[in-house]
Amino acid sequence: MKNRDPIRGAAVIVMIAAAFCFFRLAAPVLPPGATGERPPHSNGKSGDWVVALAGEAGHRGVYFIPRGSSLRDFLAVAGVDADRMPVAAVSKERLKNASVVTVRAAGPAGASSVTVGGMTGSMRYALGLPIDLNSASQADLEVVPGIGEKTALRIIDYRRGNGPFRTVSDLRNVKGIKEKKYDALRRYFCVE
């Protein structure tokens, strides 16, 4: 019996260690600060439109906002005090998907400024958003898999010669883009 006691003791220690490891791995691990606070880049009502905040004020980054949000609403979510800006700078205009809002701090004249522009093609691609065929530059187009320098230039030449794309399917009219290539490319583009 005395020979079995050390074996049983070792077995109990191994079982306790295994149980500890199991429960340690099975316990939910929360990221730092995940104590029920709202995420930094939302107002608790995230949406399907993507808007980026750049500049010197607020919490810069990418936000998912409800469709049709106003610039004033977006600035409030991003932590920018719109009330301290000139009324003309913060209109009630509605933002578009894939917008970039840039807030510049007060300059020598004392007024802050807000500008709204569009995301670059590479930023849209990185976020999984389609690239607008009518505003994409050559560099924007070359980000897309399957489009090299020649195809990008052909797309731009087609746009210059025929006016803006009406639909994404107009890509089929670009020299070198046949049905198979169009099927591979169409998910990367939109017409706004």
C-alpha positions, 0 to 999 in steps of 0.5 A: 500500500505504501508504494501506491500512495505516492502514485495516487498523490501524483495522479491527484496533482496532475488532475488538479493541474489539468482542471486548473488549465481547463477552467483557465482556458474556458473562462471568457477573457475580456479585453482591457476596458471591456467592463460594459462601457460603450466601444470608443468608436460608436454610440451604442447604435452602430450602423452600416455606413463607414466614416473616418475622423481625421485631424486634431480633435476627437477620437480619430479612427473609423466609425460605423454609423447609422445610414443618414447620420448628420455631420453634427451627430457624427461629431458628437459620437466622435467626441468633438464639441461641435458647439464650439465651432462656427455654425457654418462649419458644422452644418446639418448635412447628411454624411455619405458612406465612406466619408472622411471628416477632418477637424482642424483645431483653432488657428490664429483667427480662433476658428476651428474648421471641418471638412468632409471628403471621400476615402481614398480607394486604398482605404476603401479597399482595406475596409472592404468597401467598394471603390467608386469607378468614377472617382478612382485614381490610377493608384486606387484602381491598382490596389484591386487584385487583377488590375495592373497599370495597363488595366487601370489606365484603360479604365481611366481612358474609358471614363474620359472618353465615354463620361462617367460609368453609369453602372459597374457592368460598364466595366465590360466595355473596357478593353481587356475586361471580358466576362470572367475578369468582370466577374472577379472584379465587380465586387470591388467597385460601385458607382456613386 
